[in-house]
Amino acid sequence: MDELFIPVKCPFKFNPLHDMESLWWIATWTLYYHVDQEGSWRSSEQITQFHKLFPG
């Protein structure tokens, strides 16, 4: 029965820095996408930088 299970090495190894990078990208997205006041619009510079960082 043990012959059916062959150990496979996982190509990805968890690193706590991955969580830190996720927080970085959330903060960056918020900086370029969020508008403080209701009904306000993002500036043209904010939109340009947003599309450079987050294409698509």
Secondary structure, DSSP 4 states (H G I P E B T S, - for coil): -GGG------S----HHHHHHHHHHHHHHHHHH--SSTT----HHHHHHHHHHS--
